[in-house]
Amino acid sequence: MIFKLPITPEMRIQLMHAENLIVDLTGHPDFEDLGGFEVVAELAHLHIDVLHALIKSGDLDTAQKMVADWEADECPF
């Protein structure tokens, strides 16, 4: 399952300075039957999508910082 989140210009500015990206899927009908692995996979895709958006925008400094922060936090995604 692919969950596509449209990003507005205002959201791009906010994401460039974001410490976290939280997506609450509690009670969402598409995720009721998913196990842990599928949820982790979906979250990984969201991380990758944000990273690709930063790279595409040319903001490589923020992209590098984001990856470094994920590694520092030992993010399992």
LUMLUMDREN-2810 file (N, C-alpha, C; in Angstrom, 1 decimal):
<atoms>
<atom><aa>M</aa><ch>A</ch><at>N</at><xx>0.8</xx><yy>-1.2</yy><zz>0.0</zz></atom>
<atom><aa>M</aa><ch>A</ch><at>CA</at><xx>0.0</xx><yy>0.0</yy><zz>0.0</zz></atom>
<atom><aa>M</aa><ch>A</ch><at>C</at><xx>0.9</xx><yy>1.2</yy><zz>0.0</zz></atom>
<atom><aa>I</aa><ch>A</ch><at>N</at><xx>0.6</xx><yy>2.2</yy><zz>-0.8</zz></atom>
<atom><aa>I</aa><ch>A</ch><at>CA</at><xx>1.3</xx><yy>3.5</yy><zz>-0.9</zz></atom>
<atom><aa>I</aa><ch>A</ch><at>C</at><xx>0.4</xx><yy>4.5</yy><zz>-0.4</zz></atom>
<atom><aa>F</aa><ch>A</ch><at>N</at><xx>0.9</xx><yy>5.3</yy><zz>0.5</zz></atom>
<atom><aa>F</aa><ch>A</ch><at>CA</at><xx>0.1</xx><yy>6.4</yy><zz>1.1</zz></atom>
<atom><aa>F</aa><ch>A</ch><at>C</at><xx>0.8</xx><yy>7.7</yy><zz>0.6</zz></atom>
<atom><aa>K</aa><ch>A</ch><at>N</at><xx>0.1</xx><yy>8.4</yy><zz>-0.2</zz></atom>
<atom><aa>K</aa><ch>A</ch><at>CA</at><xx>0.7</xx><yy>9.6</yy><zz>-0.8</zz></atom>
<atom><aa>K</aa><ch>A</ch><at>C</at><xx>0.2</xx><yy>10.9</yy><zz>-0.1</zz></atom>
<atom><aa>L</aa><ch>A</ch><at>N</at><xx>1.1</xx><yy>11.7</yy><zz>0.4</zz></atom>
<atom><aa>L</aa><ch>A</ch><at>CA</at><xx>0.7</xx><yy>12.9</yy><zz>1.2</zz></atom>
<atom><aa>L</aa><ch>A</ch><at>C</at><xx>1.1</xx><yy>14.1</yy><zz>0.3</zz></atom>
<atom><aa>P</aa><ch>A</ch><at>N</at><xx>0.1</xx><yy>14.8</yy><zz>-0.2</zz></atom>
<atom><aa>P</aa><ch>A</ch><at>CA</at><xx>0.5</xx><yy>16.0</yy><zz>-1.0</zz></atom>
<atom><aa>P</aa><ch>A</ch><at>C</at><xx>1.1</xx><yy>17.1</yy><zz>0.0</zz></atom>
<atom><aa>I</aa><ch>A</ch><at>N</at><xx>2.2</xx><yy>17.7</yy><zz>-0.6</zz></atom>
<atom><aa>I</aa><ch>A</ch><at>CA</at><xx>2.9</xx><yy>18.7</yy><zz>0.2</zz></atom>
<atom><aa>I</aa><ch>A</ch><at>C</at><xx>2.7</xx><yy>20.1</yy><zz>-0.4</zz></atom>
<atom><aa>T</aa><ch>A</ch><at>N</at><xx>2.2</xx><yy>21.0</yy><zz>0.3</zz></atom>
<atom><aa>T</aa><ch>A</ch><at>CA</at><xx>1.9</xx><yy>22.3</yy><zz>-0.1</zz></atom>
<atom><aa>T</aa><ch>A</ch><at>C</at><xx>3.2</xx><yy>23.1</yy><zz>0.0</zz></atom>
<atom><aa>P</aa><ch>A</ch><at>N</at><xx>3.3</xx><yy>24.3</yy><zz>-0.7</zz></atom>
<atom><aa>P</aa><ch>A</ch><at>CA</at><xx>4.5</xx><yy>25.1</yy><zz>-0.5</zz></atom>
<atom><aa>P</aa><ch>A</ch><at>C</at><xx>4.8</xx><yy>25.5</yy><zz>1.0</zz></atom>
<atom><aa>E</aa><ch>A</ch><at>N</at><xx>3.7</xx><yy>25.8</yy><zz>1.7</zz></atom>
<atom><aa>E</aa><ch>A</ch><at>CA</at><xx>3.9</xx><yy>26.1</yy><zz>3.1</zz></atom>
<atom><aa>E</aa><ch>A</ch><at>C</at><xx>4.4</xx><yy>24.9</yy><zz>3.9</zz></atom>
<atom><aa>M</aa><ch>A</ch><at>N</at><xx>3.9</xx><yy>23.8</yy><zz>3.6</zz></atom>
<atom><aa>M</aa><ch>A</ch><at>CA</at><xx>4.4</xx><yy>22.6</yy><zz>4.3</zz></atom>
<atom><aa>M</aa><ch>A</ch><at>C</at><xx>5.9</xx><yy>22.3</yy><zz>4.0</zz></atom>
<atom><aa>R</aa><ch>A</ch><at>N</at><xx>6.3</xx><yy>22.6</yy><zz>2.7</zz></atom>
<atom><aa>R</aa><ch>A</ch><at>CA</at><xx>7.7</xx><yy>22.4</yy><zz>2.4</zz></atom>
<atom><aa>R</aa><ch>A</ch><at>C</at><xx>8.6</xx><yy>23.3</yy><zz>3.3</zz></atom>
<atom><aa>I</aa><ch>A</ch><at>N</at><xx>8.2</xx><yy>24.5</yy><zz>3.5</zz></atom>
<atom><aa>I</aa><ch>A</ch><at>CA</at><xx>9.0</xx><yy>25.4</yy><zz>4.4</zz></atom>
<atom><aa>I</aa><ch>A</ch><at>C</at><xx>9.0</xx><yy>24.8</yy><zz>5.8</zz></atom>
<atom><aa>Q</aa><ch>A</ch><at>N</at><xx>7.9</xx><yy>24.4</yy><zz>6.3</zz></atom>
<atom><aa>Q</aa><ch>A</ch><at>CA</at><xx>7.8</xx><yy>23.8</yy><zz>7.6</zz></atom>
<atom><aa>Q</aa><ch>A</ch><at>C</at><xx>8.6</xx><yy>22.6</yy><zz>7.8</zz></atom>
<atom><aa>L</aa><ch>A</ch><at>N</at><xx>8.6</xx><yy>21.7</yy><zz>6.7</zz></atom>
<atom><aa>L</aa><ch>A</ch><at>CA</at><xx>9.4</xx><yy>20.4</yy><zz>6.8</zz></atom>
<atom><aa>L</aa><ch>A</ch><at>C</at><xx>10.9</xx><yy>20.7</yy><zz>6.8</zz></atom>
<atom><aa>M</aa><ch>A</ch><at>N</at><xx>11.3</xx><yy>21.7</yy><zz>6.1</zz></atom>
<atom><aa>M</aa><ch>A</ch><at>CA</at><xx>12.7</xx><yy>22.0</yy><zz>6.1</zz></atom>
<atom><aa>M</aa><ch>A</ch><at>C</at><xx>13.3</xx><yy>22.3</yy><zz>7.5</zz></atom>
<atom><aa>H</aa><ch>A</ch><at>N</at><xx>12.5</xx><yy>22.7</yy><zz>8.4</zz></atom>
<atom><aa>H</aa><ch>A</ch><at>CA</at><xx>12.9</xx><yy>23.0</yy><zz>9.7</zz></atom>
<atom><aa>H</aa><ch>A</ch><at>C</at><xx>12.4</xx><yy>22.1</yy><zz>10.8</zz></atom>
<atom><aa>A</aa><ch>A</ch><at>N</at><xx>11.7</xx><yy>21.0</yy><zz>10.3</zz></atom>
<atom><aa>A</aa><ch>A</ch><at>CA</at><xx>11.0</xx><yy>20.1</yy><zz>11.2</zz></atom>
<atom><aa>A</aa><ch>A</ch><at>C</at><xx>12.0</xx><yy>19.2</yy><zz>12.0</zz></atom>
<atom><aa>E</aa><ch>A</ch><at>N</at><xx>11.8</xx><yy>19.0</yy><zz>13.2</zz></atom>
<atom><aa>E</aa><ch>A</ch><at>CA</at><xx>12.6</xx><yy>18.0</yy><zz>14.0</zz></atom>
<atom><aa>E</aa><ch>A</ch><at>C</at><xx>12.0</xx><yy>16.6</yy><zz>13.8</zz></atom>
<atom><aa>N</aa><ch>A</ch><at>N</at><xx>10.7</xx><yy>16.5</yy><zz>13.6</zz></atom>
<atom><aa>N</aa><ch>A</ch><at>CA</at><xx>10.0</xx><yy>15.2</yy><zz>13.5</zz></atom>
<atom><aa>N</aa><ch>A</ch><at>C</at><xx>8.9</xx><yy>15.3</yy><zz>12.5</zz></atom>
<atom><aa>L</aa><ch>A</ch><at>N</at><xx>8.5</xx><yy>14.2</yy><zz>11.9</zz></atom>
<atom><aa>L</aa><ch>A</ch><at>CA</at><xx>7.3</xx><yy>14.1</yy><zz>11.1</zz></atom>
<atom><aa>L</aa><ch>A</ch><at>C</at><xx>6.5</xx><yy>13.0</yy><zz>11.7</zz></atom>
<atom><aa>I</aa><ch>A</ch><at>N</at><xx>5.3</xx><yy>13.4</yy><zz>12.2</zz></atom>
<atom><aa>I</aa><ch>A</ch><at>CA</at><xx>4.4</xx><yy>12.5</yy><zz>12.9</zz></atom>
<atom><aa>I</aa><ch>A</ch><at>C</at><xx>3.2</xx><yy>12.3</yy><zz>12.0</zz></atom>
<atom><aa>V</aa><ch>A</ch><at>N</at><xx>2.9</xx><yy>11.1</yy><zz>11.7</zz></atom>
<atom><aa>V</aa><ch>A</ch><at>CA</at><xx>1.7</xx><yy>10.7</yy><zz>11.0</zz></atom>
<atom><aa>V</aa><ch>A</ch><at>C</at><xx>0.9</xx><yy>9.8</yy><zz>11.8</zz></atom>
<atom><aa>D</aa><ch>A</ch><at>N</at><xx>-0.2</xx><yy>10.2</yy><zz>12.4</zz></atom>
<atom><aa>D</aa><ch>A</ch><at>CA</at><xx>-1.1</xx><yy>9.4</yy><zz>13.2</zz></atom>
<atom><aa>D</aa><ch>A</ch><at>C</at><xx>-2.1</xx><yy>8.6</yy><zz>12.4</zz></atom>
<atom><aa>L</aa><ch>A</ch><at>N</at><xx>-1.9</xx><yy>7.3</yy><zz>12.3</zz></atom>
<atom><aa>L</aa><ch>A</ch><at>CA</at><xx>-2.9</xx><yy>6.5</yy><zz>11.5</zz></atom>
<atom><aa>L</aa><ch>A</ch><at>C</at><xx>-3.8</xx><yy>5.7</yy><zz>12.4</zz></atom>
<atom><aa>T</aa><ch>A</ch><at>N</at><xx>-3.9</xx><yy>6.1</yy><zz>13.7</zz></atom>
<atom><aa>T</aa><ch>A</ch><at>CA</at><xx>-4.7</xx><yy>5.4</yy><zz>14.6</zz></atom>
<atom><aa>T</aa><ch>A</ch><at>C</at><xx>-6.2</xx><yy>5.4</yy><zz>14.1</zz></atom>
<atom><aa>G</aa><ch>A</ch><at>N</at><xx>-6.7</xx><yy>4.2</yy><zz>14.0</zz></atom>
<atom><aa>G</aa><ch>A</ch><at>CA</at><xx>-8.1</xx><yy>4.1</yy><zz>13.6</zz></atom>
<atom><aa>G</aa><ch>A</ch><at>C</at><xx>-8.4</xx><yy>4.2</yy><zz>12.1</zz></atom>
<atom><aa>H</aa><ch>A</ch><at>N</at><xx>-7.3</xx><yy>4.4</yy><zz>11.3</zz></atom>
<atom><aa>H</aa><ch>A</ch><at>CA</at><xx>-7.5</xx><yy>4.5</yy><zz>9.9</zz></atom>
<atom><aa>H</aa><ch>A</ch><at>C</at><xx>-7.9</xx><yy>3.2</yy><zz>9.3</zz></atom>
<atom><aa>P</aa><ch>A</ch><at>N</at><xx>-8.9</xx><yy>3.1</yy><zz>8.6</zz></atom>
<atom><aa>P</aa><ch>A</ch><at>CA</at><xx>-9.4</xx><yy>1.8</yy><zz>8.1</zz></atom>
<atom><aa>P</aa><ch>A</ch><at>C</at><xx>-8.4</xx><yy>1.0</yy><zz>7.2</zz></atom>
<atom><aa>D</aa><ch>A</ch><at>N</at><xx>-7.6</xx><yy>1.7</yy><zz>6.5</zz></atom>
<atom><aa>D</aa><ch>A</ch><at>CA</at><xx>-6.6</xx><yy>1.0</yy><zz>5.7</zz></atom>
<atom><aa>D</aa><ch>A</ch><at>C</at><xx>-5.5</xx><yy>0.3</yy><zz>6.5</zz></atom>
<atom><aa>F</aa><ch>A</ch><at>N</at><xx>-5.4</xx><yy>0.7</yy><zz>7.7</zz></atom>
<atom><aa>F</aa><ch>A</ch><at>CA</at><xx>-4.3</xx><yy>0.1</yy><zz>8.6</zz></atom>
<atom><aa>F</aa><ch>A</ch><at>C</at><xx>-4.8</xx><yy>-0.9</yy><zz>9.6</zz></atom>
<atom><aa>E</aa><ch>A</ch><at>N</at><xx>-6.1</xx><yy>-1.1</yy><zz>9.7</zz></atom>
<atom><aa>E</aa><ch>A</ch><at>CA</at><xx>-6.6</xx><yy>-2.0</yy><zz>10.8</zz></atom>
<atom><aa>E</aa><ch>A</ch><at>C</at><xx>-6.0</xx><yy>-3.4</yy><zz>10.7</zz></atom>
<atom><aa>D</aa><ch>A</ch><at>N</at><xx>-5.9</xx><yy>-3.9</yy><zz>9.5</zz></atom>
<atom><aa>D</aa><ch>A</ch><at>CA</at><xx>-5.4</xx><yy>-5.3</yy><zz>9.3</zz></atom>
<atom><aa>D</aa><ch>A</ch><at>C</at><xx>-3.9</xx><yy>-5.5</yy><zz>9.1</zz></atom>
<atom><aa>L</aa><ch>A</ch><at>N</at><xx>-3.2</xx><yy>-4.4</yy><zz>9.1</zz></atom>
<atom><aa>L</aa><ch>A</ch><at>CA</at><xx>-1.8</xx><yy>-4.5</yy><zz>8.9</zz></atom>
<atom><aa>L</aa><ch>A</ch><at>C</at><xx>-1.0</xx><yy>-4.9</yy><zz>10.1</zz></atom>
<atom><aa>G</aa><ch>A</ch><at>N</at><xx>0.0</xx><yy>-5.7</yy><zz>9.9</zz></atom>
<atom><aa>G</aa><ch>A</ch><at>CA</at><xx>0.9</xx><yy>-6.1</yy><zz>11.0</zz></atom>
<atom><aa>G</aa><ch>A</ch><at>C</at><xx>2.0</xx><yy>-5.1</yy><zz>11.2</zz></atom>
<atom><aa>G</aa><ch>A</ch><at>N</at><xx>2.9</xx><yy>-5.3</yy><zz>12.1</zz></atom>
<atom><aa>G</aa><ch>A</ch><at>CA</at><xx>4.0</xx><yy>-4.4</yy><zz>12.4</zz></atom>
<atom><aa>G</aa><ch>A</ch><at>C</at><xx>4.9</xx><yy>-4.1</yy><zz>11.2</zz></atom>
<atom><aa>F</aa><ch>A</ch><at>N</at><xx>5.2</xx><yy>-5.2</yy><zz>10.5</zz></atom>
<atom><aa>F</aa><ch>A</ch><at>CA</at><xx>6.1</xx><yy>-5.0</yy><zz>9.4</zz></atom>
<atom><aa>F</aa><ch>A</ch><at>C</at><xx>5.6</xx><yy>-4.1</yy><zz>8.3</zz></atom>
<atom><aa>E</aa><ch>A</ch><at>N</at><xx>4.3</xx><yy>-4.2</yy><zz>8.0</zz></atom>
<atom><aa>E</aa><ch>A</ch><at>CA</at><xx>3.8</xx><yy>-3.4</yy><zz>6.9</zz></atom>
<atom><aa>E</aa><ch>A</ch><at>C</at><xx>3.7</xx><yy>-1.9</yy><zz>7.4</zz></atom>
<atom><aa>V</aa><ch>A</ch><at>N</at><xx>3.5</xx><yy>-1.6</yy><zz>8.6</zz></atom>
<atom><aa>V</aa><ch>A</ch><at>CA</at><xx>3.4</xx><yy>-0.3</yy><zz>9.1</zz></atom>
<atom><aa>V</aa><ch>A</ch><at>C</at><xx>4.9</xx><yy>0.3</yy><zz>9.1</zz></atom>
<atom><aa>V</aa><ch>A</ch><at>N</at><xx>5.8</xx><yy>-0.5</yy><zz>9.5</zz></atom>
<atom><aa>V</aa><ch>A</ch><at>CA</at><xx>7.2</xx><yy>0.0</yy><zz>9.4</zz></atom>
<atom><aa>V</aa><ch>A</ch><at>C</at><xx>7.6</xx><yy>0.3</yy><zz>8.0</zz></atom>
<atom><aa>A</aa><ch>A</ch><at>N</at><xx>7.2</xx><yy>-0.5</yy><zz>7.0</zz></atom>
<atom><aa>A</aa><ch>A</ch><at>CA</at><xx>7.5</xx><yy>-0.3</yy><zz>5.6</zz></atom>
<atom><aa>A</aa><ch>A</ch><at>C</at><xx>6.9</xx><yy>1.0</yy><zz>5.1</zz></atom>
<atom><aa>E</aa><ch>A</ch><at>N</at><xx>5.6</xx><yy>1.2</yy><zz>5.5</zz></atom>
<atom><aa>E</aa><ch>A</ch><at>CA</at><xx>5.0</xx><yy>2.5</yy><zz>5.1</zz></atom>
<atom><aa>E</aa><ch>A</ch><at>C</at><xx>5.7</xx><yy>3.7</yy><zz>5.7</zz></atom>
<atom><aa>L</aa><ch>A</ch><at>N</at><xx>6.1</xx><yy>3.6</yy><zz>6.9</zz></atom>
<atom><aa>L</aa><ch>A</ch><at>CA</at><xx>6.8</xx><yy>4.8</yy><zz>7.5</zz></atom>
<atom><aa>L</aa><ch>A</ch><at>C</at><xx>8.2</xx><yy>5.0</yy><zz>6.8</zz></atom>
<atom><aa>A</aa><ch>A</ch><at>N</at><xx>8.8</xx><yy>3.9</yy><zz>6.5</zz></atom>
<atom><aa>A</aa><ch>A</ch><at>CA</at><xx>10.1</xx><yy>4.0</yy><zz>5.7</zz></atom>
<atom><aa>A</aa><ch>A</ch><at>C</at><xx>9.9</xx><yy>4.7</yy><zz>4.4</zz></atom>
<atom><aa>H</aa><ch>A</ch><at>N</at><xx>8.8</xx><yy>4.4</yy><zz>3.7</zz></atom>
<atom><aa>H</aa><ch>A</ch><at>CA</at><xx>8.5</xx><yy>5.1</yy><zz>2.5</zz></atom>
<atom><aa>H</aa><ch>A</ch><at>C</at><xx>8.3</xx><yy>6.6</yy><zz>2.7</zz></atom>
<atom><aa>L</aa><ch>A</ch><at>N</at><xx>7.6</xx><yy>6.9</yy><zz>3.8</zz></atom>
<atom><aa>L</aa><ch>A</ch><at>CA</at><xx>7.4</xx><yy>8.3</yy><zz>4.1</zz></atom>
<atom><aa>L</aa><ch>A</ch><at>C</at><xx>8.7</xx><yy>9.0</yy><zz>4.3</zz></atom>
<atom><aa>H</aa><ch>A</ch><at>N</at><xx>9.6</xx><yy>8.4</yy><zz>5.1</zz></atom>
<atom><aa>H</aa><ch>A</ch><at>CA</at><xx>11.0</xx><yy>9.0</yy><zz>5.3</zz></atom>
<atom><aa>H</aa><ch>A</ch><at>C</at><xx>11.7</xx><yy>9.2</yy><zz>4.0</zz></atom>
<atom><aa>I</aa><ch>A</ch><at>N</at><xx>11.6</xx><yy>8.2</yy><zz>3.1</zz></atom>
<atom><aa>I</aa><ch>A</ch><at>CA</at><xx>12.3</xx><yy>8.3</yy><zz>1.8</zz></atom>
<atom><aa>I</aa><ch>A</ch><at>C</at><xx>11.6</xx><yy>9.4</yy><zz>0.9</zz></atom>
<atom><aa>D</aa><ch>A</ch><at>N</at><xx>10.3</xx><yy>9.5</yy><zz>1.0</zz></atom>
<atom><aa>D</aa><ch>A</ch><at>CA</at><xx>9.6</xx><yy>10.6</yy><zz>0.2</zz></atom>
<atom><aa>D</aa><ch>A</ch><at>C</at><xx>10.1</xx><yy>12.0</yy><zz>0.6</zz></atom>
<atom><aa>V</aa><ch>A</ch><at>N</at><xx>10.2</xx><yy>12.2</yy><zz>2.0</zz></atom>
<atom><aa>V</aa><ch>A</ch><at>CA</at><xx>10.6</xx><yy>13.5</yy><zz>2.5</zz></atom>
<atom><aa>V</aa><ch>A</ch><at>C</at><xx>12.0</xx><yy>13.8</yy><zz>2.1</zz></atom>
<atom><aa>L</aa><ch>A</ch><at>N</at><xx>12.9</xx><yy>12.8</yy><zz>2.2</zz></atom>
<atom><aa>L</aa><ch>A</ch><at>CA</at><xx>14.3</xx><yy>12.9</yy><zz>1.8</zz></atom>
<atom><aa>L</aa><ch>A</ch><at>C</at><xx>14.4</xx><yy>13.3</yy><zz>0.3</zz></atom>
<atom><aa>H</aa><ch>A</ch><at>N</at><xx>13.6</xx><yy>12.5</yy><zz>-0.6</zz></atom>
<atom><aa>H</aa><ch>A</ch><at>CA</at><xx>13.7</xx><yy>12.8</yy><zz>-2.0</zz></atom>
<atom><aa>H</aa><ch>A</ch><at>C</at><xx>13.2</xx><yy>14.2</yy><zz>-2.3</zz></atom>
<atom><aa>A</aa><ch>A</ch><at>N</at><xx>12.1</xx><yy>14.7</yy><zz>-1.6</zz></atom>
<atom><aa>A</aa><ch>A</ch><at>CA</at><xx>11.6</xx><yy>16.1</yy><zz>-1.8</zz></atom>
<atom><aa>A</aa><ch>A</ch><at>C</at><xx>12.7</xx><yy>17.1</yy><zz>-1.5</zz></atom>
<atom><aa>L</aa><ch>A</ch><at>N</at><xx>13.4</xx><yy>16.8</yy><zz>-0.4</zz></atom>
<atom><aa>L</aa><ch>A</ch><at>CA</at><xx>14.5</xx><yy>17.8</yy><zz>0.0</zz></atom>
<atom><aa>L</aa><ch>A</ch><at>C</at><xx>15.6</xx><yy>17.8</yy><zz>-1.1</zz></atom>
<atom><aa>I</aa><ch>A</ch><at>N</at><xx>16.0</xx><yy>16.6</yy><zz>-1.5</zz></atom>
<atom><aa>I</aa><ch>A</ch><at>CA</at><xx>17.0</xx><yy>16.5</yy><zz>-2.6</zz></atom>
<atom><aa>I</aa><ch>A</ch><at>C</at><xx>16.6</xx><yy>17.2</yy><zz>-3.9</zz></atom>
<atom><aa>K</aa><ch>A</ch><at>N</at><xx>15.3</xx><yy>16.9</yy><zz>-4.2</zz></atom>
<atom><aa>K</aa><ch>A</ch><at>CA</at><xx>14.8</xx><yy>17.5</yy><zz>-5.5</zz></atom>
<atom><aa>K</aa><ch>A</ch><at>C</at><xx>14.8</xx><yy>19.0</yy><zz>-5.4</zz></atom>
<atom><aa>S</aa><ch>A</ch><at>N</at><xx>14.5</xx><yy>19.6</yy><zz>-4.2</zz></atom>
<atom><aa>S</aa><ch>A</ch><at>CA</at><xx>14.4</xx><yy>21.0</yy><zz>-4.0</zz></atom>
<atom><aa>S</aa><ch>A</ch><at>C</at><xx>15.8</xx><yy>21.6</yy><zz>-4.0</zz></atom>
<atom><aa>G</aa><ch>A</ch><at>N</at><xx>16.9</xx><yy>20.8</yy><zz>-3.9</zz></atom>
<atom><aa>G</aa><ch>A</ch><at>CA</at><xx>18.2</xx><yy>21.3</yy><zz>-3.9</zz></atom>
<atom><aa>G</aa><ch>A</ch><at>C</at><xx>18.7</xx><yy>21.6</yy><zz>-2.5</zz></atom>
<atom><aa>D</aa><ch>A</ch><at>N</at><xx>17.9</xx><yy>21.3</yy><zz>-1.5</zz></atom>
<atom><aa>D</aa><ch>A</ch><at>CA</at><xx>18.3</xx><yy>21.6</yy><zz>-0.1</zz></atom>
<atom><aa>D</aa><ch>A</ch><at>C</at><xx>19.1</xx><yy>20.4</yy><zz>0.5</zz></atom>
<atom><aa>L</aa><ch>A</ch><at>N</at><xx>20.4</xx><yy>20.2</yy><zz>-0.1</zz></atom>
<atom><aa>L</aa><ch>A</ch><at>CA</at><xx>21.2</xx><yy>19.1</yy><zz>0.3</zz></atom>
<atom><aa>L</aa><ch>A</ch><at>C</at><xx>21.7</xx><yy>19.2</yy><zz>1.8</zz></atom>
<atom><aa>D</aa><ch>A</ch><at>N</at><xx>21.9</xx><yy>20.4</yy><zz>2.3</zz></atom>
<atom><aa>D</aa><ch>A</ch><at>CA</at><xx>22.3</xx><yy>20.6</yy><zz>3.7</zz></atom>
<atom><aa>D</aa><ch>A</ch><at>C</at><xx>21.3</xx><yy>20.0</yy><zz>4.6</zz></atom>
<atom><aa>T</aa><ch>A</ch><at>N</at><xx>20.0</xx><yy>20.4</yy><zz>4.4</zz></atom>
<atom><aa>T</aa><ch>A</ch><at>CA</at><xx>18.9</xx><yy>19.9</yy><zz>5.3</zz></atom>
<atom><aa>T</aa><ch>A</ch><at>C</at><xx>18.8</xx><yy>18.3</yy><zz>5.1</zz></atom>
<atom><aa>A</aa><ch>A</ch><at>N</at><xx>18.9</xx><yy>17.8</yy><zz>3.9</zz></atom>
<atom><aa>A</aa><ch>A</ch><at>CA</at><xx>18.8</xx><yy>16.4</yy><zz>3.6</zz></atom>
<atom><aa>A</aa><ch>A</ch><at>C</at><xx>19.9</xx><yy>15.7</yy><zz>4.4</zz></atom>
<atom><aa>Q</aa><ch>A</ch><at>N</at><xx>21.2</xx><yy>16.2</yy><zz>4.3</zz></atom>
<atom><aa>Q</aa><ch>A</ch><at>CA</at><xx>22.3</xx><yy>15.5</yy><zz>5.1</zz></atom>
<atom><aa>Q</aa><ch>A</ch><at>C</at><xx>22.0</xx><yy>15.6</yy><zz>6.6</zz></atom>
<atom><aa>K</aa><ch>A</ch><at>N</at><xx>21.5</xx><yy>16.7</yy><zz>7.1</zz></atom>
<atom><aa>K</aa><ch>A</ch><at>CA</at><xx>21.3</xx><yy>16.8</yy><zz>8.5</zz></atom>
<atom><aa>K</aa><ch>A</ch><at>C</at><xx>20.2</xx><yy>15.9</yy><zz>8.9</zz></atom>
<atom><aa>M</aa><ch>A</ch><at>N</at><xx>19.1</xx><yy>15.7</yy><zz>8.1</zz></atom>
<atom><aa>M</aa><ch>A</ch><at>CA</at><xx>18.1</xx><yy>14.8</yy><zz>8.4</zz></atom>
<atom><aa>M</aa><ch>A</ch><at>C</at><xx>18.6</xx><yy>13.4</yy><zz>8.5</zz></atom>
<atom><aa>V</aa><ch>A</ch><at>N</at><xx>19.4</xx><yy>13.0</yy><zz>7.5</zz></atom>
<atom><aa>V</aa><ch>A</ch><at>CA</at><xx>19.9</xx><yy>11.6</yy><zz>7.5</zz></atom>
<atom><aa>V</aa><ch>A</ch><at>C</at><xx>20.8</xx><yy>11.4</yy><zz>8.8</zz></atom>
<atom><aa>A</aa><ch>A</ch><at>N</at><xx>21.7</xx><yy>12.4</yy><zz>9.1</zz></atom>
<atom><aa>A</aa><ch>A</ch><at>CA</at><xx>22.5</xx><yy>12.3</yy><zz>10.2</zz></atom>
<atom><aa>A</aa><ch>A</ch><at>C</at><xx>21.7</xx><yy>12.2</yy><zz>11.5</zz></atom>
<atom><aa>D</aa><ch>A</ch><at>N</at><xx>20.6</xx><yy>13.0</yy><zz>11.6</zz></atom>
<atom><aa>D</aa><ch>A</ch><at>CA</at><xx>19.8</xx><yy>12.9</yy><zz>12.8</zz></atom>
<atom><aa>D</aa><ch>A</ch><at>C</at><xx>19.1</xx><yy>11.5</yy><zz>12.9</zz></atom>
<atom><aa>W</aa><ch>A</ch><at>N</at><xx>18.7</xx><yy>11.0</yy><zz>11.8</zz></atom>
<atom><aa>W</aa><ch>A</ch><at>CA</at><xx>18.1</xx><yy>9.6</yy><zz>11.8</zz></atom>
<atom><aa>W</aa><ch>A</ch><at>C</at><xx>19.1</xx><yy>8.6</yy><zz>12.3</zz></atom>
<atom><aa>E</aa><ch>A</ch><at>N</at><xx>20.3</xx><yy>8.7</yy><zz>11.8</zz></atom>
<atom><aa>E</aa><ch>A</ch><at>CA</at><xx>21.3</xx><yy>7.7</yy><zz>12.2</zz></atom>
<atom><aa>E</aa><ch>A</ch><at>C</at><xx>21.7</xx><yy>7.9</yy><zz>13.7</zz></atom>
<atom><aa>A</aa><ch>A</ch><at>N</at><xx>21.7</xx><yy>9.2</yy><zz>14.1</zz></atom>
<atom><aa>A</aa><ch>A</ch><at>CA</at><xx>22.1</xx><yy>9.5</yy><zz>15.5</zz></atom>
<atom><aa>A</aa><ch>A</ch><at>C</at><xx>21.0</xx><yy>8.9</yy><zz>16.5</zz></atom>
<atom><aa>D</aa><ch>A</ch><at>N</at><xx>19.8</xx><yy>8.9</yy><zz>16.0</zz></atom>
<atom><aa>D</aa><ch>A</ch><at>CA</at><xx>18.7</xx><yy>8.4</yy><zz>16.8</zz></atom>
<atom><aa>D</aa><ch>A</ch><at>C</at><xx>18.5</xx><yy>6.9</yy><zz>16.7</zz></atom>
<atom><aa>E</aa><ch>A</ch><at>N</at><xx>19.4</xx><yy>6.3</yy><zz>15.8</zz></atom>
<atom><aa>E</aa><ch>A</ch><at>CA</at><xx>19.3</xx><yy>4.9</yy><zz>15.5</zz></atom>
<atom><aa>E</aa><ch>A</ch><at>C</at><xx>17.9</xx><yy>4.5</yy><zz>15.1</zz></atom>
<atom><aa>C</aa><ch>A</ch><at>N</at><xx>17.4</xx><yy>5.3</yy><zz>14.2</zz></atom>
<atom><aa>C</aa><ch>A</ch><at>CA</at><xx>16.1</xx><yy>5.1</yy><zz>13.6</zz></atom>
<atom><aa>C</aa><ch>A</ch><at>C</at><xx>16.0</xx><yy>3.8</yy><zz>12.9</zz></atom>
<atom><aa>P</aa><ch>A</ch><at>N</at><xx>15.1</xx><yy>2.9</yy><zz>13.3</zz></atom>
<atom><aa>P</aa><ch>A</ch><at>CA</at><xx>15.0</xx><yy>1.6</yy><zz>12.7</zz></atom>
<atom><aa>P</aa><ch>A</ch><at>C</at><xx>14.4</xx><yy>1.6</yy><zz>11.3</zz></atom>
<atom><aa>F</aa><ch>A</ch><at>N</at><xx>14.0</xx><yy>2.8</yy><zz>10.8</zz></atom>
<atom><aa>F</aa><ch>A</ch><at>CA</at><xx>13.4</xx><yy>2.9</yy><zz>9.4</zz></atom>
<atom><aa>F</aa><ch>A</ch><at>C</at><xx>14.5</xx><yy>3.1</yy><zz>8.4</zz></atom>
</atoms>
